Amino acid sequence: MVLSTITIYYTLMRPAKLKIFVGPFIIITRHNSYFAFNIPTTIANRSNQTGVIKRATMIITHNDTPQQNYHMLWNSFRKISSDGSTWIQYDTVSSIAIIAKSTENRNIEYQGKFESIPKLCLKKGTYQVRFYYWSNKPRPIVFLKHEIYIDENQETHFGNPEMIGKIIQLTVDNDMNMNEILTKNQVEKI
């Protein structure tokens, strides 16, 4: 009887167990009044119950100014246009249901508005990027922490108003870009 009860609980009544992965890159686009952070996100449900993500936020902090934590709510779901030239809105933000024993993939956009005080300026250096995800509980059910690195060329790009609509792709948790020549030491660290 006890074994049957335990079996029923673990197969039918156990709450959803969600695991979330972001990356391997972050896409940042400069617009007229904000930076758009497009984050490839995979949500895996390993349980027999449907799980739900009701809210997501991102906080970005430059390592040199840990007191300035820029908070952004998820804004929309994005996809690449049919001609592959730009990111377009796929859907408005809403809860994401993940059925039992499955995964959901979304490109979630977070917006860093220029009118924030202090103003969000992406400068050279390492940033901590933290993600929080909520379900039915008052506290986040998942917390992720990653790093991105912005070099001098990217800093110049983000500061130039003429670069509106241009995309920069940053690798998560790695100071190397997608395609570059590596030194012997960098190769050994891989």
C-alpha positions in Angstrom: 0.0 0.0 0.0 2.8 2.5 0.9 4.7 1.6 -2.3 1.5 2.1 -4.4 1.0 5.6 -2.8 4.6 6.6 -3.4 4.4 5.4 -7.0 1.1 7.3 -7.6 2.6 10.5 -6.2 5.8 10.3 -8.3 3.9 9.4 -11.5 0.8 11.5 -11.3 0.8 14.2 -8.6 4.4 15.4 -8.3 4.8 19.0 -9.3 6.5 19.8 -12.6 10.3 19.9 -12.4 11.6 22.5 -14.8 15.2 23.1 -15.9 16.1 26.2 -18.0 19.1 26.8 -20.2 20.1 30.1 -22.0 22.6 30.8 -24.7 25.0 29.8 -26.1 24.9 33.5 -27.1 23.1 36.7 -26.5 22.0 38.9 -29.3 21.9 42.7 -28.6 20.4 45.2 -31.0 20.4 49.0 -30.6 17.1 50.7 -31.3 16.0 54.4 -31.1 15.1 54.3 -27.4 16.4 50.9 -26.0 18.7 48.0 -26.3 17.0 44.7 -27.2 18.5 41.6 -25.6 17.4 38.5 -27.4 18.1 35.4 -25.4 17.7 31.8 -26.8 16.0 30.0 -24.0 15.2 26.3 -23.6 12.8 25.1 -20.9 12.9 21.4 -20.1 10.2 19.6 -18.1 11.4 16.3 -16.7 8.2 15.4 -14.8 4.8 13.9 -15.7 3.0 17.2 -15.0 2.6 20.2 -17.2 4.8 23.1 -16.0 4.4 26.8 -16.5 6.7 29.8 -16.6 4.6 32.9 -15.8 7.2 35.6 -15.7 10.9 36.1 -16.5 13.3 38.9 -15.7 16.9 39.7 -16.6 19.4 41.8 -14.5 22.6 43.0 -16.1 25.5 44.4 -14.1 28.9 45.7 -15.1 31.6 44.2 -12.9 33.1 47.7 -12.3 29.7 49.1 -11.0 28.1 46.3 -9.0 25.7 48.8 -7.4 24.0 49.5 -10.8 21.8 46.5 -11.5 19.6 47.1 -14.6 16.4 45.1 -14.3 14.4 44.2 -17.4 11.1 42.2 -17.8 10.6 39.9 -20.7 9.0 41.9 -23.5 8.2 39.6 -26.4 9.1 36.4 -28.2 11.3 36.9 -31.3 12.2 35.0 -34.4 14.4 35.6 -37.4 12.6 37.0 -40.4 12.0 34.7 -43.4 14.8 36.4 -45.4 17.2 36.0 -42.3 18.0 39.7 -42.2 16.6 40.7 -38.8 14.7 39.7 -35.7 10.9 40.2 -35.7 8.2 39.7 -33.1 7.0 36.2 -33.1 4.4 36.6 -30.3 3.5 38.7 -27.3 4.8 37.7 -24.0 2.6 35.3 -22.2 2.9 32.3 -19.9 4.8 29.4 -21.4 3.3 25.9 -20.8 5.7 23.0 -21.0 3.9 19.7 -21.3 5.1 16.6 -19.5 8.5 15.2 -20.5 9.1 17.8 -23.2 11.0 21.0 -24.0 10.0 24.5 -25.3 12.4 26.8 -27.1 11.9 30.5 -27.2 13.9 33.6 -28.1 12.9 35.9 -25.3 13.5 39.7 -25.7 14.2 41.9 -22.8 14.4 45.7 -23.3 16.9 48.1 -21.6 15.3 51.5 -22.0 17.6 54.5 -22.6 15.4 56.6 -20.2 16.5 54.5 -17.2 18.4 56.4 -14.5 21.3 56.0 -14.6 21.2 55.4 -18.3 22.1 51.9 -19.5 25.4 52.3 -21.5 27.1 49.2 -22.7 30.8 49.8 -22.1 33.9 47.6 -22.4 34.2 44.9 -19.8 32.6 41.9 -18.2 28.9 41.9 -17.3 27.0 39.6 -14.9 23.7 38.6 -16.5 21.2 37.0 -14.2 17.9 35.4 -15.1 14.9 34.8 -12.9 11.9 32.6 -13.8 8.6 32.4 -11.9 5.9 29.7 -12.0 3.0 29.5 -9.5 5.1 30.4 -6.5 5.8 33.9 -5.2 9.6 33.4 -5.4 11.5 32.5 -8.6 11.7 28.8 -9.2 14.9 29.1 -11.4 17.8 31.4 -11.1 20.7 31.5 -13.7 23.9 33.5 -13.6 26.1 34.0 -16.7 28.7 36.4 -18.0 29.2 38.3 -21.2 32.2 40.4 -22.3 32.0 43.6 -24.4 35.2 44.6 -26.2 36.2 48.1 -27.4 34.7 47.7 -30.9 31.4 46.6 -29.5 31.4 49.5 -27.0 31.8 51.9 -30.0 29.0 50.1 -31.9 26.6 50.4 -29.0 27.4 54.1 -28.4 26.9 55.1 -32.1 23.3 56.2 -32.9 23.9 55.4 -36.6 24.1 51.6 -35.7 20.3 51.4 -35.0 19.0 48.0 -36.0 22.5 46.4 -36.2 23.0 43.2 -34.3 25.9 42.1 -32.1 26.1 38.5 -31.0 28.0 37.9 -27.7 29.0 34.5 -26.4 27.8 33.6 -22.9 30.3 32.7 -20.2 33.3 33.2 -22.6 35.4 36.2 -23.5 36.0 34.8 -27.0 33.8 35.7 -30.0 32.2 33.2 -32.4 35.0 33.5 -35.0 38.4 34.7 -34.2 42.0 33.7 -34.2 43.0 32.2 -30.8 46.4 32.3 -29.1 48.1 29.1 -27.9 47.0 29.9 -24.3 43.4 30.4 -25.3 43.4 27.1 -27.1 44.8 25.4 -24.1 42.1 26.9 -21.8 39.2 25.5 -24.0 
